[in-house]
């Protein structure tokens, strides 16, 4: 089976399964509504009590629903559009497709690890597997083909600097949650809710932010691999930041304090989209 067929099958399966999962997350409503639950650490947690995310804290459940909106109405259409472009041999579409597969991989990594167990667990696991292998195959193909190059006008240093700044800024934001309780002796941040650990912060600090910094550094140094990986990462980050912006809006609507992230994340979101645009724009096809 050739690579195009493999990637096409994977993308279509991801689109269908993610469409089902996000539709259910948004529109399936059952349960008696919110209630208070005392965590093992003695904190009173308001549980959402409705729908697919009924066992999640209320402020986390509304974030899940907000991300489902982004997945259903933005990520899946862009995934299918970029697939069509890839099938027409567009290198730009292929880069975008790879980044979007990265979004689905990270999204369902978090859903699998952080979401309270529900009847879609195997769907999340399947999406995690397909999106990972789709991303892996896409990256390998982009590393091997040679009929494209990045223009000399590519803003490598400015975009690379942004990726490094993004990594440091978000790391400082998360450390602002983790470190103070270690100094005042309380140990456990309130953001733990009734979870076992800080999953988002852990994956960000241990995986996603180091990747952002490293690919940004490689791009800043104008290394070939930096151009490839940073463009893919920016495609992923554009959608992830869009989802984070939607989450912040949902939290604000539900009365959650969203200062200072209401200023940080949307700004980073806009910059990320612009960086993605300029990186994609400066991909040139060479004669074969």
Secondary structure, 3 states (H helix, E strand, C coil): CCHHHHHHHHHHHHHHHHHHHHHHHHHCCCCCCCEEEECCCCCEEEECCCCCCCCCEHHHHHHHHHHHHHHHHHHHHHHHHHHHHHHCCCHHHHHHHHHHHHHHHHHHHHHHHHCCCCCCHHHHHHHHHHHHHHHHHHHHHHHHCCCEEECCCCCHHHHHHHHHHHHHHHHHHHHHHHHHHHHHCCCCCHHHCCCCCCHHHHHHHHHHHHHHHHHHHHHHCCCHHHHHHHHHHHHHHHHHHHHHHHHHHHHHHCCCCCCCHHHHHHHHHHHHHHHHHHHHHCEEECCC
